Amino acid sequence: MISVLVDTNVFIDVFGPETQFKKWSSDTILALKEESQFILTPIVWAELSSMAPSEDELAFTLARLNLVREALPFPAAYRAGMAHMQYRRAGGLRDRTLPDFLIGAHALIRSHRLLTRDAARYRAYFPSLDIISPETHPL
């Protein structure tokens, strides 16, 4: 079984309003479900908090995916901070915030694949990260 850290945008596509990526995200989750263990990080959990009026309702919404909750490893936090610093020194704006770097570094340090629809955001700072995205796995 492979481990797949699911990015916030994929959950929003699947459980939120209609987007151009809803079908891809939903179909990819279904295709991976039998062979994968989906990983949920506290960073993604925080970003999803606006999707439900209570934590219990959010947990209920995501329950059918049998997510494994995994704490952010300290080496991933450090790696994310270094990548974020590199991004800012290269002129990166604050619209690309630290959570993206924490998610990418977590997946990399724990050797998870990353399921996201924003592969370019991660590839630039985590080039060896195994990414599942519309670009790498079109339906």
C-alpha positions as CSV (number, residue, x, y, z in Angstrom):
1,M,0.0,0.0,0.0
2,I,1.3,3.4,-0.9
3,S,0.9,6.5,1.3
4,V,-0.6,9.6,-0.3
5,L,-0.7,13.0,1.4
6,V,-3.7,14.8,0.1
7,D,-3.4,18.6,-0.5
8,T,-6.1,20.9,0.7
9,N,-7.1,21.9,-2.8
10,V,-8.1,18.3,-3.6
11,F,-10.4,18.1,-0.6
12,I,-11.9,21.4,-1.5
13,D,-12.5,20.2,-5.1
14,V,-14.2,17.0,-3.9
15,F,-16.3,18.3,-1.0
16,G,-16.7,22.0,-2.0
17,P,-18.5,23.8,-4.7
18,E,-18.1,23.0,-8.4
19,T,-14.7,23.7,-9.9
20,Q,-12.9,22.8,-13.1
21,F,-10.9,20.2,-11.1
22,K,-13.8,18.6,-9.3
23,K,-14.1,15.6,-11.6
24,W,-10.3,15.0,-11.8
25,S,-9.9,15.2,-8.0
26,S,-12.9,13.0,-7.3
27,D,-12.0,10.4,-9.9
28,T,-8.4,10.3,-8.7
29,I,-9.4,9.8,-5.1
30,L,-11.6,6.9,-6.1
31,A,-8.9,5.4,-8.3
32,L,-6.3,5.6,-5.5
33,K,-8.6,4.6,-2.6
34,E,-8.1,0.8,-2.8
35,E,-4.3,0.9,-3.1
36,S,-3.4,3.9,-1.0
37,Q,-3.4,5.1,2.6
38,F,-4.4,8.7,2.6
39,I,-2.5,11.0,4.9
40,L,-4.0,14.1,6.6
41,T,-1.7,16.7,8.1
42,P,-2.6,19.3,10.8
43,I,-1.8,22.0,8.2
44,V,-4.4,20.7,5.7
45,W,-6.9,20.2,8.6
46,A,-6.4,23.9,9.6
47,E,-7.0,25.0,6.0
48,L,-10.1,22.9,5.7
49,S,-11.7,24.3,8.9
50,S,-13.7,26.8,7.0
51,M,-15.5,24.0,5.1
52,A,-17.6,22.9,8.1
53,P,-19.3,24.7,11.0
54,S,-17.7,22.3,13.5
55,E,-14.7,20.0,13.8
56,D,-17.0,17.0,14.2
57,E,-18.8,17.8,11.0
58,L,-15.5,18.2,9.1
59,A,-14.3,14.8,10.5
60,F,-17.6,13.2,9.5
61,T,-17.3,14.7,5.9
62,L,-13.8,13.2,5.5
63,A,-14.5,9.9,7.4
64,R,-15.2,7.8,4.4
65,L,-11.6,8.3,3.2
66,N,-10.1,6.5,6.3
67,L,-7.5,9.2,6.6
68,V,-4.5,8.7,8.8
69,R,-3.7,11.8,10.8
70,E,0.0,12.4,10.9
71,A,1.8,15.1,12.8
72,L,4.3,17.4,11.0
73,P,7.8,16.0,11.5
74,F,10.3,18.5,12.8
75,P,12.7,17.9,9.9
76,A,9.8,18.7,7.5
77,A,9.2,22.0,9.3
78,Y,12.8,22.9,9.0
79,R,12.9,22.0,5.3
80,A,9.8,24.0,4.7
81,G,11.2,27.0,6.4
82,M,14.4,26.8,4.3
83,A,12.3,26.4,1.1
84,H,10.1,29.3,2.1
85,M,13.2,31.5,2.7
86,Q,14.6,30.6,-0.7
87,Y,11.3,31.5,-2.3
88,R,11.2,34.9,-0.5
89,R,14.8,35.6,-1.4
90,A,14.0,34.9,-5.1
91,G,11.3,37.6,-4.9
92,G,8.4,35.4,-4.0
93,L,5.4,37.3,-2.7
94,R,3.5,36.6,0.5
95,D,0.5,35.3,-1.5
96,R,2.3,31.9,-1.5
97,T,2.3,31.2,2.2
98,L,4.2,28.9,4.4
99,P,1.5,26.2,4.6
100,D,2.3,25.1,1.0
101,F,5.9,24.6,2.0
102,L,4.9,22.7,5.1
103,I,2.7,20.3,3.1
104,G,5.3,19.7,0.5
105,A,8.2,19.1,2.9
106,H,6.0,16.8,5.0
107,A,5.3,14.6,2.0
108,L,8.9,14.6,1.0
109,I,10.4,13.8,4.5
110,R,7.9,11.0,5.1
111,S,8.3,9.6,1.5
112,H,4.6,10.1,0.8
113,R,3.3,10.8,-2.7
114,L,1.5,14.2,-2.9
115,L,-1.9,14.4,-4.4
116,T,-2.4,18.0,-5.5
117,R,-3.7,20.0,-8.5
118,D,-0.9,22.5,-8.1
119,A,2.2,20.5,-9.0
120,A,4.2,23.5,-10.1
121,R,4.0,25.0,-6.7
122,Y,5.8,22.0,-5.2
123,R,8.1,20.9,-8.0
124,A,10.2,24.1,-7.8
125,Y,11.2,23.6,-4.2
126,F,10.8,19.9,-3.8
127,P,12.0,18.5,-7.2
128,S,12.3,14.9,-6.0
129,L,8.7,14.8,-4.5
130,D,6.5,12.2,-6.1
131,I,3.5,14.2,-7.2
132,I,0.1,13.1,-8.5
133,S,-1.5,15.9,-10.4
134,P,-3.6,16.6,-13.5
135,E,-0.3,17.2,-15.3
136,T,1.3,13.9,-14.3
137,H,-1.9,11.8,-14.1
138,P,-4.5,13.1,-16.5
139,L,-7.8,11.1,-16.7
